[in-house]
Amino acid sequence: MKTALKTLPESAEALKTLLLSERELSVQKNAELKKKDAEIIQLKQQYQHMLEQFRLSQKKQFGKSSETSTDQLPLFNEAEQIVEEEASQSSAEANAQTPARQKPKRKPLPKDLPRETVLHDLAEADKVCDCCGGPLHQMGCDTREQLEFIPATIKVIEHVRPKYSCRSCEQQGTQVGIKMAPVAASPIPKSMATPSLLSQIITSKYQYALPLYRQESLFKQYHIELNRKTMSSWMLAITPLLKTLYDRMRHIQLQQQVIHADETPLKVINENKHTCYMWVYCTGTDSPPENRRMKPDRAPNSVLYDYKNSRSGQCAHDYLQNFKGYLQVDGYAGYEQTDATLAGCWAHARRKFIDAQTVQVKGKTGKADWAINHIQKLYRIEKEIKDKTEDEKQAIRQKQSKVLLDQFKTWLDTSALHVPPKSAIGKAIAYSLRQWPKLNRYIENGNLSIDNNRAERAIKPFVIGRKNWLFANTAKGAQASAVLYSIIETAKANGLIPFDYLKYLLEELPGKPGDIDYLLPWNVALTEK
């Protein structure tokens, strides 16, 4: 409020008092305006945060996930969708006037499959020329192959053991000794389950996620009453037998330089806690080696599951014991309780920036785009050096990746000062800064990976299976599942057929204590067999 000149007081003291009051009033108004501006800014930030959360929820609920596994096959109309996608892709190529793709050729069927030849020949009366009536000669033949599927064959094996006794002792009235051949070793004594039947049940459930109640209905088609309770008791019965191999693989795993780890929730009904966890620990790669004969400097491919009733970091500490090597994990703080040197996961860091990119205004680029492009440069280097030795990888990373990492760290420090901390981009930047020592660690050792996708891919079969059977009844059942999943997934990682490998184990392990290293899935003698 301005004071008119004619109303100004004449005395100096009164004028001074008036000026002070005017200044206080001005300061008060400025404070109120600043408060209102702060409230407006806060409301805008809250609105932006809610908008970001809404967009992320939309993406999670309706968007296509880049990590969706093609093995899950969740769609009812999958056959139609695949055909439609192929047709739309061909139409797009035609509209773009790109060179036509070569029609894919059917791969020949394996030569070692049994074959049955069906001859389709002309009748003798037709083997004459329609023009001159002369006899025709064979100038070649046209051959095509079809694949015949023969349903499972089930048979009963009767084990007959003749009994022998001494007739002379019988006539003399002395005690008669009866001799028989020893009972053949069996994975479950006095059970009708053979190694092949057990292997079929286990692989159906743990490799192909087929619950026991569905397997029960399949056996009924062959007029065999095999209920799920019996099959469940069989799997619990053979777990101690396979646990010896599991323990040996774990012992070897803890001697490696690098272990990947991850965890996923599991509901166990009879546990007091609502949520338990299945932990996974991996070494090597998740793709079978082209050359089965393992190189001395290559870590064996192992995938071992460990059931625990919590997500406490003590669970990882108990499994890893005194492991001092590198542990490649995501940002979960529980792994800090281990004695290992932690290495971070750039896939998780990138995922945060992808979320921030999702909530950006359409058609505009921002900080998230710059971050994603920069991380992509790091992955491009990894793609180029994937076939190099560990020493070569480390040298190239120190020369090329380190420069990109330093640039990214400078950008993170600067950007953190200019973005709201609760925004999606603010959270992505804060995550990368918190994890930076771990994210930067992979350039220290050529055995390390840029991310923890090894463990994430390894735990995915368990997550897919969980969607079918939903929960475990008891902790004992969950522990058995951990052992059986470990055998299946480690066999797959080493290029073995899980059914054949399990059948071989159940034939070899019973009644044969001692050295079992020849049964390890990466064992040369086994793979040659």
C-alpha positions in Angstrom: 0.0 0.0 0.0 1.5 3.3 -1.1 1.3 6.4 1.1 0.4 9.7 -0.6 3.0 12.5 -0.4 0.6 15.0 1.3 -0.1 12.5 4.1 3.6 11.9 5.0 4.4 12.9 8.6 6.5 16.0 9.1 8.7 14.7 11.9 11.7 12.5 11.1 10.8 10.0 13.8 7.3 9.5 12.5 8.6 9.1 8.9 11.1 6.5 10.1 8.4 4.5 11.9 6.2 4.6 8.7 9.1 3.4 6.5 9.8 0.5 8.9 6.2 -0.6 9.0 6.0 -0.4 5.2 9.2 -2.5 4.9 7.8 -5.1 7.4 4.6 -5.2 5.4 6.6 -5.7 2.2 8.7 -8.5 3.7 5.5 -10.2 5.0 3.9 -10.1 1.5 7.1 -11.4 -0.1 7.1 -14.3 2.3 3.5 -15.1 1.6 4.2 -15.0 -2.1 7.2 -17.3 -1.7 5.1 -19.7 0.4 2.4 -19.8 -2.3 5.0 -20.3 -5.0 6.5 -23.2 -3.0 3.0 -24.7 -2.5 2.4 -24.4 -6.2 5.7 -26.0 -7.0 5.0 -28.8 -4.5 1.6 -29.4 -6.0 3.1 -29.5 -9.5 5.6 -32.0 -8.3 2.9 -34.1 -6.6 0.9 -34.0 -9.8 3.9 -35.0 -11.9 4.7 -37.8 -9.5 1.1 -39.2 -9.6 1.1 -38.9 -13.4 4.4 -40.8 -13.6 3.0 -43.5 -11.3 -0.1 -43.8 -13.4 1.8 -44.1 -16.6 4.1 -46.8 -15.1 1.1 -48.7 -13.8 -0.4 -48.5 -17.3 2.8 -49.9 -18.8 3.0 -52.7 -16.2 -0.7 -53.6 -16.7 -1.1 -53.3 -20.4 2.3 -52.7 -22.0 4.5 -55.3 -23.6 7.3 -56.4 -21.4 10.7 -56.7 -23.1 11.6 -59.4 -20.7 8.7 -61.7 -21.5 9.9 -65.2 -22.1 8.8 -67.0 -25.3 8.8 -70.2 -23.2 5.8 -69.0 -21.2 3.3 -69.2 -24.1 0.4 -67.6 -22.1 -1.9 -66.7 -25.0 -5.0 -68.8 -25.8 -4.9 -67.7 -29.4 -1.1 -68.1 -29.8 -1.3 -70.0 -33.1 -3.3 -67.2 -34.8 -1.2 -64.5 -33.3 2.1 -65.9 -34.6 0.6 -66.3 -38.1 -0.8 -62.7 -38.0 2.5 -61.3 -36.8 4.3 -63.1 -39.6 1.8 -61.8 -42.2 2.0 -58.2 -40.9 5.8 -58.3 -41.0 5.7 -59.5 -44.6 3.2 -56.8 -45.5 5.4 -54.1 -43.8 8.4 -55.2 -45.8 6.4 -55.1 -49.0 5.2 -51.6 -48.3 8.7 -50.4 -47.5 9.8 -51.8 -50.9 12.7 -53.7 -49.2 14.3 -56.7 -50.9 12.1 -59.7 -50.4 13.3 -62.1 -47.8 14.3 -65.6 -48.9 11.7 -68.2 -48.0 13.0 -70.0 -44.9 14.0 -73.6 -45.7 12.8 -76.4 -43.6 15.6 -77.9 -41.5 16.3 -81.6 -42.3 15.2 -84.1 -39.7 18.0 -85.7 -37.6 19.6 -88.6 -39.5 19.7 -90.8 -36.3 15.9 -91.0 -36.1 14.4 -94.4 -37.0 12.9 -94.3 -40.5 10.2 -96.2 -42.2 10.1 -96.1 -46.0 6.8 -96.1 -47.8 7.0 -96.7 -51.6 4.4 -95.1 -53.8 5.0 -96.7 -57.2 3.0 -96.8 -60.5 1.2 -100.0 -61.3 3.0 -102.2 -63.9 0.2 -101.4 -66.5 0.9 -97.7 -66.1 4.7 -97.9 -66.8 4.2 -97.3 -70.5 4.5 -94.2 -72.5 1.2 -92.4 -73.2 2.6 -91.2 -76.6 4.2 -94.2 -78.3 3.3 -97.1 -75.9 7.0 -98.0 -75.2 8.1 -99.1 -71.7 9.2 -96.4 -69.2 12.5 -96.5 -67.3 13.1 -95.0 -63.8 15.0 -91.7 -64.1 15.1 -90.8 -60.4 12.7 -90.4 -57.5 11.1 -87.7 -55.4 11.5 -88.1 -51.6 9.8 -86.2 -48.8 9.9 -86.7 -45.1 7.1 -86.5 -42.6 7.5 -86.7 -38.8 5.4 -89.3 -37.1 4.7 -88.9 -33.3 4.4 -92.2 -31.3 2.7 -91.7 -27.9 4.5 -92.8 -24.8 4.9 -96.5 -24.4 4.4 -97.9 -20.9 5.3 -101.4 -19.9 5.6 -103.5 -16.7 9.0 -104.9 -15.7 8.7 -108.1 -13.6 11.7 -108.8 -11.4 11.8 -112.6 -10.9 14.2 -114.1 -8.3 14.3 -117.9 -8.2 14.7 -119.5 -4.8 17.1 -122.4 -4.3 17.4 -124.8 -1.4 19.2 -128.1 -0.7 17.0 -131.2 -1.1 19.5 -133.4 0.8 19.2 -131.1 3.9 15.4 -131.2 3.5 15.4 -135.0 3.6 17.7 -135.1 6.6 15.5 -132.6 8.5 18.2 -130.1 9.0 17.6 -126.3 8.7 17.3 -125.5 5.1 19.1 -122.4 3.7 17.4 -120.6 0.9 19.5 -118.8 -1.7 18.3 -116.0 -4.1 20.0 -113.4 -6.2 20.4 -110.0 -4.4 17.7 -107.4 -4.9 18.5 -105.0 -7.7 19.4 -101.5 -6.5 16.4 -99.1 -6.8 16.0 -95.4 -6.2 13.0 -96.1 -4.0 13.2 -99.6 -2.4 10.0 -101.7 -2.6 8.4 -99.2 -5.0 7.0 -99.8 -8.4 8.7 -96.6 -9.6 11.6 -97.1 -12.1 14.3 -94.5 -12.9 12.5 -93.7 -16.2 9.1 -93.2 -14.6 10.6 -91.0 -11.9 12.5 -89.0 -14.5 9.3 -88.5 -16.5 7.3 -87.2 -13.5 10.1 -84.9 -12.3 10.9 -83.3 -15.7 7.2 -82.9 -16.5 6.8 -80.9 -13.3 10.1 -79.0 -13.0 11.1 -78.6 -16.6 7.7 -78.2 -18.3 5.7 -76.9 -15.3 3.1 -79.6 -15.5 1.5 -80.0 -12.0 1.0 -83.4 -10.6 -2.8 -83.3 -10.8 -2.5 -82.9 -14.6 0.0 -85.8 -14.8 -2.5 -87.9 -12.8 -5.1 -87.3 -15.5 -2.5 -88.2 -18.2 -1.8 -91.6 -16.6 -5.5 -92.3 -16.4 -5.6 -92.2 -20.2 -3.4 -95.3 -20.0 -5.7 -96.9 -17.4 -3.1 -96.4 -14.7 -4.3 -95.2 -11.3 -1.3 -93.1 -10.1 -2.5 -90.3 -7.8 -0.6 -87.1 -7.1 0.0 -88.0 -3.5 2.0 -91.1 -4.5 4.0 -89.1 -7.0 4.6 -86.4 -4.4 5.9 -89.0 -1.9 8.2 -90.4 -4.6 9.8 -87.1 -5.2 10.3 -86.5 -1.5 11.8 -90.0 -1.2 14.5 -89.5 -3.9 15.5 -86.0 -2.8 18.1 -87.3 -0.2 19.6 -89.4 -2.9 20.0 -86.4 -5.3 21.0 -84.1 -2.4 24.4 -85.8 -2.3 25.1 -84.6 -5.9 23.6 -81.2 -5.1 26.0 -80.8 -2.1 28.9 -81.7 -4.3 27.9 -79.2 -7.0 27.6 -76.5 -4.3 31.0 -77.3 -2.9 32.5 -76.8 -6.4 30.4 -73.7 -7.0 31.8 -72.0 -3.9 35.4 -72.5 -5.2 34.7 -70.3 -8.3 35.7 -66.7 -8.8 32.3 -65.3 -9.6 28.8 -66.3 -8.5 25.5 -64.7 -9.7 22.6 -64.6 -7.2 18.9 -63.6 -7.2 15.8 -64.4 -5.2 12.0 -64.6 -5.7 9.1 -65.0 -3.4 7.4 -68.3 -2.7 4.2 -69.0 -0.7 4.5 -72.0 1.6 1.1 -72.8 3.3 2.3 -74.5 6.4 4.9 -71.8 7.2 4.1 -69.2 9.8 5.3 -66.4 7.6 3.2 -65.4 4.6 6.1 -65.1 2.2 9.2 -67.3 1.9 11.9 -67.1 -0.8 13.7 -69.3 -3.3 17.3 -68.1 -3.8 19.3 -69.1 -6.9 23.1 -69.1 -7.3 24.8 -69.6 -10.7 28.2 -69.9 -12.2 29.4 -70.1 -15.7 27.0 -69.3 -18.5 23.4 -70.2 -19.2 24.2 -71.5 -22.7 25.6 -74.9 -23.2 29.3 -74.9 -24.4 29.8 -75.9 -28.0 32.7 -78.0 -26.9 31.5 -80.2 -24.1 35.1 -80.8 -22.9 35.3 -78.1 -20.2 38.3 -75.9 -20.4 40.5 -75.6 -17.2 39.9 -71.9 -16.9 36.2 -72.0 -17.5 33.8 -72.0 -14.5 31.4 -75.0 -14.7 27.8 -74.1 -15.6 25.8 -74.6 -12.4 22.4 -73.4 -11.3 21.6 -74.2 -7.6 18.4 -73.2 -5.8 18.2 -72.7 -2.1 14.8 -72.5 -0.2 14.7 -70.1 2.8 11.7 -68.9 4.9 12.8 -65.2 4.7 14.6 -62.7 2.5 17.1 -61.8 5.2 20.7 -61.2 4.1 21.7 -64.0 6.6 20.2 -66.5 4.1 22.8 -65.6 1.4 25.5 -65.5 4.1 24.6 -69.0 5.2 24.6 -70.4 1.7 27.9 -68.7 0.6 29.6 -69.4 4.0 33.1 -67.8 3.7 33.0 -67.1 -0.1 35.5 -64.3 -0.8 35.1 -64.0 -4.5 32.8 -61.7 -6.6 29.0 -61.9 -6.1 27.1 -60.3 -9.0 23.6 -59.2 -7.7 21.0 -56.5 -8.1 20.6 -53.6 -5.7 19.1 -55.6 -2.7 21.0 -54.5 0.4 20.7 -58.0 2.0 23.8 -59.2 0.0 25.9 -56.7 2.0 25.9 -59.3 4.8 28.1 -61.7 2.8 31.9 -61.7 2.8 31.9 -61.5 -1.0 32.9 -58.5 -3.1 29.6 -57.2 -4.7 29.3 -56.4 -8.4 26.3 -54.5 -9.6 23.8 -55.0 -12.5 23.6 -52.5 -15.3 20.4 -54.1 -16.5 18.7 -52.9 -13.3 20.1 -49.4 -13.6 18.9 -49.2 -17.3 15.5 -50.4 -16.2 15.1 -47.4 -14.0 15.8 -45.1 -16.8 13.4 -46.9 -19.1 10.7 -46.3 -16.6 11.7 -42.6 -16.6 11.6 -42.6 -20.4 8.1 -44.1 -20.3 6.6 -41.2 -18.3 8.1 -38.5 -20.5 5.9 -36.4 -22.7 5.3 -38.2 -26.0 7.6 -37.0 -28.8 10.1 -35.3 -26.5 13.5 -36.5 -25.5 15.1 -35.9 -22.1 17.7 -37.1 -19.7 16.4 -40.6 -19.7 17.1 -40.9 -23.4 20.7 -39.7 -23.0 21.3 -42.2 -20.1 19.8 -45.2 -22.1 21.9 -44.4 -25.2 25.0 -44.1 -23.1 24.4 -47.4 -21.3 23.8 -49.0 -24.7 27.3 -48.0 -25.7 28.6 -50.0 -22.7 26.6 -53.0 -23.9 27.9 -52.6 -27.4 31.4 -53.0 -26.2 30.4 -56.2 -24.3 28.9 -57.6 -27.4 32.1 -57.1 -29.3 34.3 -58.8 -26.7 32.1 -61.7 -25.7 34.4 -64.2 -27.4 37.6 -62.7 -25.9 39.6 -64.2 -23.1 39.2 -62.8 -19.5 42.5 -60.9 -19.8 41.5 -59.4 -23.1 38.1 -58.4 -21.8 39.6 -56.6 -18.8 42.1 -54.7 -21.0 39.4 -53.5 -23.4 37.1 -52.5 -20.6 39.8 -50.5 -19.0 40.6 -48.7 -22.2 37.1 -48.2 -23.7 34.4 -48.8 -21.0 36.2 -46.8 -18.3 36.0 -43.6 -20.4 32.2 -44.0 -20.9 31.7 -44.8 -17.2 33.6 -41.6 -16.1 31.4 -39.6 -18.5 28.3 -41.2 -17.1 29.3 -40.5 -13.5 29.9 -36.8 -14.2 26.5 -36.6 -15.9 24.9 -38.3 -12.8 26.5 -35.8 -10.4 25.4 -32.8 -12.4 21.8 -34.1 -13.2 21.1 -35.0 -9.6 21.2 -31.2 -8.8 18.6 -30.3 -11.4 15.8 -33.0 -11.1 13.2 -33.6 -8.4 14.4 -36.5 -6.2 10.9 -38.1 -6.2 10.5 -38.1 -9.9 11.1 -41.2 -12.0 14.3 -39.7 -13.5 15.4 -38.5 -10.0 14.9 -42.0 -8.6 16.9 -43.5 -11.6 19.8 -41.2 -11.0 19.8 -41.7 -7.3 19.8 -45.5 -7.8 22.8 -45.4 -10.1 24.7 -43.1 -7.7 24.0 -45.4 -4.7 25.1 -48.4 -6.7 28.0 -46.8 -8.5 30.9 -48.6 -6.8 29.2 -51.9 -7.7 28.2 -50.8 -11.2 31.8 -49.8 -11.9 33.3 -53.0 -10.6 32.8 -55.2 -13.7 35.8 -53.5 -15.4 38.1 -54.8 -12.7 37.9 -58.5 -13.7 37.3 -60.1 -17.0 35.3 -62.9 -15.4 32.6 -60.5 -14.3 29.5 -59.6 -16.5 28.1 -56.2 -17.1 24.8 -57.3 -15.5 23.1 -60.0 -13.4 21.0 -61.4 -16.3 22.7 -64.8 -15.7 20.8 -65.3 -12.4 17.6 -63.6 -13.6 17.3 -66.0 -16.5 18.1 -68.9 -14.3 15.3 -68.1 -11.8 12.8 -67.6 -14.6 11.9 -71.3 -15.0 11.0 -71.4 -11.3 8.8 -68.3 -11.7 7.0 -69.8 -14.7 6.4 -73.0 -12.9 5.1 -71.1 -9.8 2.3 -69.7 -12.0 1.0 -73.2 -12.5 1.3 -74.7 -9.0 1.0 -71.4 -7.1 2.4 -72.5 -3.8 4.1 -75.3 -1.8 2.4 -77.1 1.1 5.4 -77.6 3.4 9.0 -76.4 3.8 10.1 -80.0 3.2 8.4 -80.0 -0.2 9.9 -76.6 -1.0 13.4 -77.9 -0.2 12.9 -80.9 -2.4 11.8 -78.6 -5.2 15.0 -76.6 -4.8 17.1 -79.8 -5.2 15.1 -81.1 -8.2 15.1 -77.6 -9.9 18.8 -77.5 -9.4 19.4 -80.8 -11.1 17.2 -79.9 -14.1 18.5 -76.4 -14.7 22.2 -77.4 -14.3 21.7 -80.2 -16.8 20.1 -77.8 -19.3 23.0 -75.3 -18.8 25.4 -78.1 -19.7 23.6 -79.2 -22.8 22.2 -82.4 -21.4 18.7 -83.7 -21.9 17.2 -83.5 -18.3 15.1 -86.7 -18.7 18.1 -88.8 -19.8 20.4 -87.2 -17.2 18.0 -87.8 -14.3 17.3 -91.4 -15.5 21.1 -92.0 -15.6 21.5 -90.5 -12.0 18.7 -92.7 -10.6 20.3 -95.7 -12.1 23.8 -94.9 -10.9 23.3 -93.4 -7.4 21.5 -96.1 -5.5 23.8 -98.5 -3.7 27.0 -96.9 -5.1 28.6 -94.8 -2.3 31.9 -93.1 -2.9 33.2 -90.7 -5.5 30.4 -89.2 -7.5 32.3 -86.7 -9.5 31.8 -88.8 -12.7 28.1 -87.9 -12.3 28.5 -84.2 -12.4 26.7 -82.7 -15.4 29.8 -81.1 -16.9 31.8 -84.3 -16.4 33.5 -85.4 -19.6 32.9 -89.1 -19.2 29.2 -88.5 -18.7 28.7 -86.2 -21.7 30.6 -88.7 -23.9 28.3 -91.5 -22.6 
